[in-house]
Amino acid sequence: MIAMPAVPGVHTPARHVIRRRARETADTFTWELAPLDGPGARFAPGQFNMLYAFGAGEVPVSISGDPARPGTLIHTIRAVGRVTSVMERLEEGEQVGARGPFGRGWPVAEAQEGDLLIVAGGVGLAPLRPVVYHTLAHRNRYRNVALLYGARTPADLLFAAELDGWRAIIAVAVTVDSGGPQWRGDVGAAPRLIGKADFDPARATAFVCGPEVMMRFCAAELVNRGVAAERIHVSLERNMACGMGLCGRCQLGPVFVCKDGPVFPYPVARELLAAREL
């Protein structure tokens, strides 16, 4: 058997330098990475990379930047484990690795000529931010566009400075589980915002990303409002480890989340979500 050479950026990490890092919330930060081993790869909204901290390991992280700017790789990372905790301590100027992009992203072309609902919960806004950038750049391709975003508290809102700017072009509604005395916005779960959005169910497409329970409730509310289940798409992130469907850790029934997803039509995802995590 002839051994195939490893492809940098796919089989082995391509080197990147942390050009800028920004604190988003108490446990979440954003990296702007500049490639050192050639031009940055183009990506579609919803795809992810395997990010590598040298000496610590690698983790899958959705790309949260503008797909029109592939030379600038942006990732928003929540420090929840050993590898991401190491990443949180890295400074500007240090090097990391990246493999990808991997996976199937949001079907933005399918939503054209109709209404688009972008529904995010918590850090689920990060994988959806490329969709927001795409719709801002191609606003004439869509009818009504609404971003419906829920977080635990105002301090947990991602990209707070950008939300106001987006409101000038698309509808933006924000809610929190607990607001405190200074909060003047909506209080409650993200599915409640769906009832306030302006859209035609017969012509609507919805992209939903957040905790699994939030996605199930949002999908149920959208179906109740008349949106066809097959026009609801959700992003899964269970147990991904290699990005290419080789290790088998993310297999759910007949699919590999990293290769066949992470974005799935809800009728497919509904069956996958019925399987409990190990």
N, C-alpha and C positions, 0 to 999 in steps of 0.2 A: 504494500500500500504506500502510495506517495503522500508524504506529509504536506499538508497545505500550510503555507506561511501565515503567521498571525497578522492580522490587519490592524494597525494602530487606530485607535478610536472605536473599534468594533470588538476585537478579541483582546486587545491590550489597551490600557488607558493612554490617551493622548494628553500631553502635559499642558496645563493651563496655569496662569498666574492670577491670583486674586487681585484684581485691579481696584475693586471697591467693595467694602462690606458695610451693611447698614442694619441696625437693630430695628426690627419691626414690632415685636412684642417682647414680653419677659423671657419667652423661650423660643422665639423665632427670629431668624435673621436672613438677610438676602446677600448673596454673592453676585458680583459682576465679574465674570472670568474672561480673560483674553487668551486665545490659543497661542501656543509656542511651537507647535509641530505642523504648521500649515494653516490654511484658512478654515474658519469655522464651518461646520456642516449645517445645511439648511434643515429646518424642522417644521413640523406641522403642529398647530395648536393641539395640546393634549398629549403629545409625546413626552417621553422622559429620558433621562440619561442615568447611567450608573456612575456616581461620583465616588472618587477614590481618595482617601486620606492616607498618604504614604505611611506605612508602619502600623496602620489601624484597620484598614479594610475598606469596603465599598458598600454603598447603599443606593437604591433607586430613588431618584428625586425628579418630580415633574419640572419641566422647563416653564418658567414664569415670565419670560421676556417677550419681546416683540418678534414675531416670525418674519417680519420684513427686515430685521437686522440680525442675520445669522452670525455675523462676525462678533457680536456681543452676546455671550452666553450668560443668562441670568437664571439663578435658582433661588427659591425661597425655601429654607430648611428649618424644620422644627427639631430642636435638640431633645430627643426622646430615648436615645440608646447610646451604647458605647461609642460607635463610630461617629454619630452626629454630635455627641458631646465633645469629641476631639475636634471635629470641624468647627464647632462654635468657638474654640480657643485660637484658631488660626487667624493670623493678621494679614493685612494688605501687604502684597509683595511676596507672600509665600506661595509655593506651588502645590497644586492638587492634580489629580487625573480625572479624565472624563471619557466614558465610552457611550456611544450612541450617535444619533437618537434612535430610540426603540419604540415599538408599539404602534397601535392604531389610534389616531387622535379623534377629535371632535369633527363630525361631518358638516363643516361650515357651508359647503356648497349645497348640501341637501336643504339647508334652511333658507336659502336665498328666495326672494320674491314673497316670503311670508313673514310672520311675526316670530321673534326669537326671544325666549326666556332663558336667562343665564342665572341659575339658582345655586348659591354657594353657602356652605356652612363652615365656619372656622377657617382653618388653613386650606379648605377646599377652594377658596378663591384663587390661590396660587396657580393651580392647573388651568383655571378658567381665565386668568388675566390675558393670555395670548388671544383668546376669543374676543375679549373686550377690545384689545388693540386692533384685531382684524376688522371688527365691525366699525370701529371709529374711522379706520382708513377707507372702508368700503361701505359707508353708511347708506348710499343710494341703492345698494343691492338688497336691502331688507326693509320691511314695513316698520311696525313697532318693535323696538328693542328695549328690553327691561332687564336690569341687573337687580336681583333680589338676594340680599346678603344678610346672614345672621351670624352672630358671634355670642360668646358667653357674656362678655362685658364690653364696655366701650374701649377698655385698655387692650382687648384681644382683637380689635379690628385691624386687618391688614390693609396696607396701602391707603391709610386714612387721608393722606394729603392728595392722592389722586382721585378719590371718590367725588369730591366737589367738582373737579375739572371734567370728569366723565358726565356729570349731570347736565352739562351744557349741550351734550350731543345725544345721549340716551337717557331713558328713565332709570333712576337709581333709588331703591328703597332699602333701608337698613333697619334691622331690629337686633335687640340684645336680650339675653335671658334675664339679666339683672342690670339695671341701669344706674342706680344710685341717684342722689338728689340733684346732681348736675346734668343728668341726661334728659334731653327734651324730645327724644325720638321714640319710636315704637318699642314696646317691650313684649317679648313672646318669641316663639319658635319661628324659624324661616318659613315653614309651610303656610303660616297665616298671611304672609305677604302675597301669596299667589292670588288670594281672593281680591286683593286691591289692584292687581296689575291689569293694564288695558291690553287685551289681545283677543284675536279671533280663534277659538279653539280649533276650528276646521282648517286653519292655515298656520297653526303654531307648531314650532319645534322647541323642545326644551333640552338644555344641557344642565345636568345636576351633578354636583360634586360636594362631598362632605362626609361626615360619619354615616355608616351604613343605615342606622336607624333613621337618620334625617332624610336620606335619599329615599327610603321606603315610604315614609310619610309624605314627602313631596310628590313622589310619583303617584301615590294614591290620590292626592288632592288634585293633581293635574288631570288624571283620568276622570275624576268626579266632575271636573270643569269641562270635560268633553275633548281633551287632547288625546289623540290616538296613542296607545301604548308604544307602538313601534316608532313614534316620533319623539319619544322621550329617551334620552341617552344619559347613562351614568358612568362614572369612572371608578373602577375597583383597583385596589392596591394590595391585595392579600399576598403576603409571603414571597414577594418577588426577590430574586437573589442573583440571577445571571443576566437577565434581559433578553435572552435568546431562546427560551424554552428548552434548554438542555439539562438543567439540574432537576427539573420536575417539582420544585418546592411550591410553585404557584399553581399547580394543576388543580382545577375544579371540574370534576366530571370529565367531559371530552375536550376542554379547552385549557390553554395556558394563558393566565392573565397577562403575563408580560408580552407575549407574542400575538395572541388573538385579541387582546385588549390593549391598554387598560380600559378603553371606552367601549361599552357594549350597549346595544338597544335594550330598553328595559325588559321586554319579554324574555330575552336571553338572560339578563342579569338577575331577574326575579328568581329563576330556577337556581342560579349559582349562589345567590345570597341565602337560599334555603339550607345550604350546607354550612354547618357550624365550623368555625375555625378550630384547628387542633392546638 
